[in-house]
Amino acid sequence: MTPACKPEEIVISAIADLLGAAGHIAVGVLSPIPGSAALLARAKTGARVSILGSTEPEFRSNEGVDVFDAAGQGRIDAFFLSGGQIDGAANINLTGIGDYPQMDVRWSGAFGSAYLYFQVPKVILFRDEHSRRTLVEKVDFISSPGVSEDGVYRPGGPYALVTPLCVMMFDRAAARFTLKSIHPGHSLDEISDQTGFKFDIPETVIETETPDGATLNLIRGTVAQAIANPYPAFARDMFGV
Protein backbone atom coordinates (compact mmCIF):
# COMPACT_ATOMS: atom_id res chain seq x y z
CA MET A 1 0.00 0.00 0.00
CA THR A 2 1.28 3.45 -0.85
CA PRO A 3 1.92 5.14 2.53
CA ALA A 4 -0.11 8.19 1.56
CA CYS A 5 -3.10 6.08 0.48
CA LYS A 6 -5.76 5.60 3.14
CA PRO A 7 -7.70 2.33 3.46
CA GLU A 8 -10.94 4.20 2.75
CA GLU A 9 -9.51 5.49 -0.52
CA ILE A 10 -8.76 1.92 -1.60
CA VAL A 11 -12.36 0.98 -0.86
CA ILE A 12 -13.69 4.04 -2.72
CA SER A 13 -11.59 3.18 -5.76
CA ALA A 14 -12.62 -0.49 -5.64
CA ILE A 15 -16.32 0.38 -5.55
CA ALA A 16 -15.90 2.84 -8.42
CA ASP A 17 -14.29 0.06 -10.47
CA LEU A 18 -17.29 -2.18 -9.75
CA LEU A 19 -19.65 0.55 -10.96
CA GLY A 20 -17.95 0.50 -14.35
CA ALA A 21 -19.93 2.31 -17.01
CA ALA A 22 -23.20 2.60 -15.06
CA GLY A 23 -25.16 5.48 -16.55
CA HIS A 24 -27.19 6.54 -13.50
CA ILE A 25 -25.99 5.81 -9.96
CA ALA A 26 -28.21 6.51 -6.96
CA VAL A 27 -26.88 6.86 -3.41
CA GLY A 28 -28.98 6.59 -0.25
CA VAL A 29 -28.52 8.20 3.15
CA LEU A 30 -25.60 7.52 5.51
CA SER A 31 -23.42 6.44 2.59
CA PRO A 32 -20.34 8.70 2.39
CA ILE A 33 -17.94 6.01 1.10
CA PRO A 34 -20.32 4.60 -1.56
CA GLY A 35 -21.24 8.20 -2.38
CA SER A 36 -17.59 9.07 -2.87
CA ALA A 37 -17.21 6.02 -5.12
CA ALA A 38 -20.20 7.11 -7.20
CA LEU A 39 -18.70 10.58 -7.57
CA LEU A 40 -15.36 9.05 -8.57
CA ALA A 41 -17.14 7.00 -11.24
CA ARG A 42 -18.85 10.18 -12.38
CA ALA A 43 -15.51 11.97 -12.68
CA LYS A 44 -14.11 9.10 -14.75
CA THR A 45 -17.08 8.11 -16.94
CA GLY A 46 -19.54 11.00 -16.82
CA ALA A 47 -22.19 8.96 -15.00
CA ARG A 48 -25.21 10.72 -13.55
CA VAL A 49 -25.32 10.62 -9.74
CA SER A 50 -28.33 11.19 -7.47
CA ILE A 51 -27.60 11.53 -3.74
CA LEU A 52 -30.39 11.51 -1.18
CA GLY A 53 -29.82 14.40 1.20
CA SER A 54 -27.69 16.52 -1.10
CA THR A 55 -28.81 20.09 -1.68
CA GLU A 56 -26.58 20.53 -4.71
CA PRO A 57 -28.84 20.88 -7.77
CA GLU A 58 -26.88 18.39 -9.89
CA PHE A 59 -27.11 15.63 -7.22
CA ARG A 60 -30.36 16.52 -5.47
CA SER A 61 -33.10 13.91 -5.07
CA ASN A 62 -36.69 14.70 -4.08
CA GLU A 63 -36.61 12.81 -0.75
CA GLY A 64 -36.13 9.62 -2.74
CA VAL A 65 -39.45 9.83 -4.60
CA ASP A 66 -37.77 10.46 -7.94
CA VAL A 67 -35.26 7.67 -7.25
CA PHE A 68 -38.06 5.15 -6.67
CA ASP A 69 -39.85 6.36 -9.79
CA ALA A 70 -36.71 6.17 -11.91
CA ALA A 71 -35.89 2.67 -10.59
CA GLY A 72 -39.37 1.45 -11.48
CA GLN A 73 -38.88 2.72 -15.02
CA GLY A 74 -35.47 1.05 -15.32
CA ARG A 75 -33.58 4.36 -15.26
CA ILE A 76 -31.21 3.59 -12.39
CA ASP A 77 -28.29 1.31 -13.12
CA ALA A 78 -26.61 1.02 -9.73
CA PHE A 79 -27.47 1.52 -6.06
CA PHE A 80 -25.97 0.68 -2.66
CA LEU A 81 -27.51 -1.18 0.25
CA SER A 82 -26.28 -2.22 3.66
CA GLY A 83 -27.71 -3.91 6.72
CA GLY A 84 -27.20 -4.58 10.38
CA GLN A 85 -26.80 -8.17 9.20
CA ILE A 86 -25.92 -9.60 5.77
CA ASP A 87 -25.79 -13.34 5.13
CA GLY A 88 -24.25 -15.61 2.52
CA ALA A 89 -27.37 -15.54 0.33
CA ALA A 90 -27.16 -11.72 0.22
CA ASN A 91 -30.23 -11.34 2.42
CA ILE A 92 -30.05 -8.09 4.39
CA ASN A 93 -31.57 -7.34 7.78
CA LEU A 94 -32.47 -3.74 8.53
CA THR A 95 -35.19 -4.60 11.04
CA GLY A 96 -33.54 -5.89 14.20
CA ILE A 97 -32.02 -8.74 16.18
CA GLY A 98 -33.98 -11.56 17.75
CA ASP A 99 -37.29 -13.26 17.01
CA TYR A 100 -39.77 -11.06 15.14
CA PRO A 101 -41.91 -9.24 16.19
CA GLN A 102 -40.64 -9.19 19.82
CA MET A 103 -37.04 -8.45 18.87
CA ASP A 104 -34.27 -7.77 21.36
CA VAL A 105 -32.98 -4.86 19.25
CA ARG A 106 -34.96 -2.83 16.71
CA TRP A 107 -33.34 -0.75 13.97
CA SER A 108 -34.76 2.03 11.84
CA GLY A 109 -36.34 -0.30 9.28
CA ALA A 110 -36.07 -1.18 5.61
CA PHE A 111 -37.66 1.93 4.07
CA GLY A 112 -37.56 1.28 0.29
CA SER A 113 -34.63 -1.14 0.27
CA ALA A 114 -36.64 -4.21 -0.75
CA TYR A 115 -38.19 -2.36 -3.67
CA LEU A 116 -34.85 -1.04 -4.93
CA TYR A 117 -33.21 -4.45 -4.38
CA PHE A 118 -35.71 -5.88 -6.86
CA GLN A 119 -35.52 -3.06 -9.40
CA VAL A 120 -31.90 -1.90 -9.72
CA PRO A 121 -29.72 -4.22 -11.86
CA LYS A 122 -26.46 -3.62 -9.99
CA VAL A 123 -26.83 -3.36 -6.23
CA ILE A 124 -23.52 -3.18 -4.37
CA LEU A 125 -23.71 -4.16 -0.72
CA PHE A 126 -21.40 -2.16 1.52
CA ARG A 127 -20.60 -2.70 5.18
CA ASP A 128 -18.06 -0.68 7.15
CA GLU A 129 -17.64 -3.49 9.70
CA HIS A 130 -16.46 -6.93 8.59
CA SER A 131 -17.17 -9.28 11.50
CA ARG A 132 -19.20 -12.34 12.41
CA ARG A 133 -21.65 -9.98 14.08
CA THR A 134 -22.50 -8.26 10.79
CA LEU A 135 -21.75 -10.95 8.17
CA VAL A 136 -23.78 -13.83 9.56
CA GLU A 137 -24.67 -17.35 8.51
CA LYS A 138 -28.37 -16.45 8.43
CA VAL A 139 -29.99 -13.10 9.14
CA ASP A 140 -32.46 -12.90 12.02
CA PHE A 141 -35.01 -11.22 9.75
CA ILE A 142 -35.07 -10.82 5.97
CA SER A 143 -35.82 -7.17 5.31
CA SER A 144 -34.74 -7.57 1.69
CA PRO A 145 -34.05 -10.95 0.05
CA GLY A 146 -30.92 -11.53 -2.00
CA VAL A 147 -32.58 -13.96 -4.42
CA SER A 148 -36.13 -14.80 -5.42
CA GLU A 149 -37.99 -17.93 -6.45
CA ASP A 150 -38.36 -18.88 -10.10
CA GLY A 151 -41.14 -17.00 -11.80
CA VAL A 152 -40.72 -13.84 -9.76
CA TYR A 153 -40.08 -10.83 -11.95
CA ARG A 154 -36.88 -9.32 -10.64
CA PRO A 155 -34.59 -7.31 -12.92
CA GLY A 156 -32.46 -6.17 -9.97
CA GLY A 157 -30.41 -7.71 -7.22
CA PRO A 158 -27.05 -8.03 -5.50
CA TYR A 159 -23.89 -7.69 -7.55
CA ALA A 160 -21.06 -7.48 -5.02
CA LEU A 161 -20.19 -6.99 -1.36
CA VAL A 162 -17.46 -4.56 -0.31
CA THR A 163 -16.07 -4.32 3.22
CA PRO A 164 -12.94 -2.86 4.84
CA LEU A 165 -11.26 -6.25 4.24
CA CYS A 166 -12.22 -7.39 0.76
CA VAL A 167 -14.43 -7.46 -2.32
CA MET A 168 -16.80 -10.38 -2.94
CA MET A 169 -18.88 -10.99 -6.06
CA PHE A 170 -22.37 -12.52 -5.86
CA ASP A 171 -23.61 -15.32 -8.12
CA ARG A 172 -27.39 -14.98 -8.22
CA ALA A 173 -27.90 -18.43 -9.76
CA ALA A 174 -25.88 -20.12 -7.01
CA ALA A 175 -27.01 -17.65 -4.33
CA ARG A 176 -23.45 -17.49 -3.08
CA PHE A 177 -20.52 -15.09 -2.73
CA THR A 178 -17.06 -15.60 -4.23
CA LEU A 179 -14.03 -13.75 -2.92
CA LYS A 180 -12.70 -11.39 -5.61
CA SER A 181 -9.86 -9.53 -3.92
CA ILE A 182 -8.30 -8.85 -0.53
CA HIS A 183 -7.43 -5.31 0.48
CA PRO A 184 -3.75 -4.57 1.19
CA GLY A 185 -2.73 -5.35 4.75
CA HIS A 186 -5.32 -8.11 5.21
CA SER A 187 -5.31 -11.87 4.66
CA LEU A 188 -7.51 -14.78 3.65
CA ASP A 189 -7.25 -16.23 7.16
CA GLU A 190 -8.50 -12.95 8.62
CA ILE A 191 -11.44 -12.80 6.20
CA SER A 192 -12.38 -16.44 6.85
CA ASP A 193 -12.17 -15.90 10.60
CA GLN A 194 -14.31 -12.75 10.52
CA THR A 195 -17.01 -13.99 8.09
CA GLY A 196 -19.98 -15.89 9.49
CA PHE A 197 -21.07 -17.43 6.18
CA LYS A 198 -19.30 -19.77 3.75
CA PHE A 199 -18.02 -18.30 0.50
CA ASP A 200 -16.13 -19.58 -2.52
CA ILE A 201 -12.41 -18.96 -2.87
CA PRO A 202 -10.76 -18.84 -6.32
CA GLU A 203 -7.52 -20.70 -7.02
CA THR A 204 -5.66 -17.40 -7.13
CA VAL A 205 -6.66 -14.69 -4.68
CA ILE A 206 -5.61 -11.24 -5.86
CA GLU A 207 -4.94 -8.07 -3.90
CA THR A 208 -7.30 -5.15 -4.36
CA GLU A 209 -5.61 -2.55 -6.54
CA THR A 210 -4.55 0.68 -4.88
CA PRO A 211 -5.66 3.85 -6.69
CA ASP A 212 -3.03 5.40 -8.91
CA GLY A 213 -1.89 9.01 -8.59
CA ALA A 214 -4.49 10.37 -11.00
CA THR A 215 -7.30 8.58 -9.18
CA LEU A 216 -6.07 9.78 -5.79
CA ASN A 217 -6.03 13.34 -7.10
CA LEU A 218 -9.66 12.94 -8.19
CA ILE A 219 -10.67 11.47 -4.83
CA ARG A 220 -8.95 14.19 -2.83
CA GLY A 221 -10.01 16.99 -5.13
CA THR A 222 -13.21 16.75 -7.17
CA VAL A 223 -14.78 13.97 -5.06
CA ALA A 224 -13.85 15.49 -1.69
CA GLN A 225 -15.39 18.83 -2.61
CA ALA A 226 -18.61 17.26 -3.90
CA ILE A 227 -19.12 14.76 -1.04
CA ALA A 228 -18.91 17.59 1.50
CA ASN A 229 -22.58 18.13 0.68
CA PRO A 230 -24.28 16.20 2.31
CA TYR A 231 -21.39 14.73 4.36
CA PRO A 232 -19.39 17.68 5.73
CA ALA A 233 -17.99 15.79 8.74
CA PHE A 234 -16.77 12.92 6.54
CA ALA A 235 -15.16 15.32 4.05
CA ARG A 236 -13.47 17.21 6.85
CA ASP A 237 -12.19 14.16 8.71
CA MET A 238 -11.18 12.17 5.64
CA PHE A 239 -9.92 14.83 3.26
CA GLY A 240 -9.52 17.97 5.33
CA VAL A 241 -12.16 19.72 3.24
C-alpha positions, 0 to 999 in steps of 0.5 A: 500500500502506498503510505499516503493512500488511506484504506478508505480510498482503496475501498472508494476506488474499488467500488468505483471500479465495480460501478464500471460504465453505469449510466445513473448511480443513486446513493442513499442516506448515511453512505459517504464512502459509496457516495464518494465512489459514485462521484469518482465513477462520475468523474471518470465516466460521466455517470449521472449521480443522485444523492439523497440528502444533497442540496446541490442541484446536480445531485439533489433527489426529491426525498427519494421519490424520484429515485423510486420512480426512476428505478421502477422505469429502469432508469437507475443502473446502480445503487448501494444497500447495507444492513445490520446483518448480511448473510451468505445468500445476500439477504439483508436485515435492517429490522432488528435482532432476535425473534420477530416481532418481539425483537431484542434490538430494533433498527430504523427499518427497511424503508424502500430497500426491498423495492430497490433491491428488486428493481436496480440491476447492480446493487452493491452491498457495503458494510463498514464493519467486517465481522461475524456480528455483521456478516452472519450465517443467516440473518435474524429477519429478511428485510430484503431478500438476496434472491427470489424464487423462479417466476418472480419478476426481478430485474435487480439484485445483489452484484457485489459486497465490499467491506474494509477487508475485501471485495466479494462478487455474488452469483445470483444463480448459485445464491453465493458469494465468491471472494474477488480480492483482498485489500492490502494489509489483510489476509484470507485467514482474517477474512475467513475468521471474521465472516460468518457465512461460507463463500467460494475462494478462487484458485488465485486470490488477488490483492485489491488494486490501490488507486493510482496518482491520478485517481487519488487526485480525483478522490482528494479533489473533485470527489472530496469537494462534492461529497462535503454536501451532504457529508461535511464531517466525513469530508473534513475528517477524511480529506480535510475539506 
